[in-house]
Amino acid sequence: MNFCSHCGNPVTLSIPAGDTRPRFVCGHCHRVHYQNPKVVAGCIAVWQDQVLLCRRAIEPRSGFWTLPAGFMENGETLPQAASRETLEEACAQVTDLHLYTVFDLPHISQVQVFYRAEMAAPVFAVGEESLEVGLFSQNQIPWAELAFPTVGRTLEYFFADRLEHRYPVRNECVGPLLARSPRT
């Protein structure tokens, strides 16, 4: 950040009085500009024994497969964001959302949250941010072509949990290099 979004004057990086972290501070109007993590919300949308995946049409990781997910918007809840992203990316309606995985990614200032959800019907289509959309059974998942480690982890957990019919909520801190567990 170079300039104050309030008055347009230059900002400097300094620790404001009463704070403990460097922030961008305007030298003219003294406004402190906080930068906070972004929240990504998505769904593992299920139809019978299959999950819905989207091949990304946008960066990062264009051409790779992912669960439908994206940045939360102001004024919406996490479940609303997850449902909206599923509709936008895969033109699919989901119901019965349950919090499933939460990943802290401090190295990129993100929190990624995935819900387990049921597809209302096996109806889906390519959304604006997708090249391709499809339902995949466990043995059809393009594991080597998944866009993000958090997507792989969520799918691994889901297929393992499905065997037990028990879906605990999981929270992990993910570093720049996520160690991959064996496929289950």
BELFEN-V170679 format. One record per run of one state. SS is the DSSP state (@ for helix, = for strand, . for the rest). FROM is the first residue (numbers start at 1). LEN is the number of residues. Records with the same first field share a line. If there is no record, write none. Layout:
# BELFEN-V170679
SS = FROM-LEN + FROM-LEN
This chain:
# BELFEN-V170679
. = 1-2 + 4-6 + 16-6 + 27-5 + 34-4 + 48-2 + 57-8 + 67-2 + 72-6 + 91-3 + 109-1 + 120-10 + 137-1 + 141-2 + 147-2 + 165-5 + 174-11
= = 3-1 + 10-6 + 22-5 + 32-2 + 38-10 + 50-7 + 65-2 + 69-3 + 94-12 + 110-10 + 130-7 + 146-1 + 170-4
@ = 78-13 + 106-3 + 138-3 + 143-3 + 149-16
